[in-house]
């Protein structure tokens, strides 16, 4: 993506990037595949993986197999979901499917919630 930004004016670059990534529709399965290709071999029992996102995969394949591999290799997998918990599992939300492969899943949609999560993580690390 950075090559697009380097060679285009911003408005044109945004249009081109959106064509490449699908106009903002998320595909967590594809993201997990990309992440696994880039980093799976580096994940070990000292690694904490933090996922930030609503887990709404737009009915794409969620690739639970890859989430399981990450979970089995990492020390901790934490999923921070900006949606309130009452929306989890509704519509195209896959968060309840991913939850089995996370050590912690928590609603985190505000700065105060993020501060709380970070404070809890720091406390657990001590």
HELIX and SHEET records of a PDB file:
HELIX    1   1 UNK A    2  UNK A    7  1                                   6    
HELIX    2   2 UNK A   10  UNK A   21  1                                  12    
HELIX    3   3 UNK A   28  UNK A   39  1                                  12    
HELIX    4   4 UNK A   40  UNK A   42  5                                   3    
HELIX    5   5 UNK A   64  UNK A   73  1                                  10    
HELIX    6   6 UNK A   85  UNK A   87  5                                   3    
HELIX    7   7 UNK A   95  UNK A   98  1                                   4    
HELIX    8   8 UNK A   99  UNK A  101  5                                   3    
HELIX    9   9 UNK A  111  UNK A  125  1                                  15    
SHEET    1   A 3 UNK A  48  UNK A  52  0                                        
SHEET    2   A 3 UNK A  76  UNK A  81  1                                        
SHEET    3   A 3 UNK A 104  UNK A 107  1                                        
END                                                                             
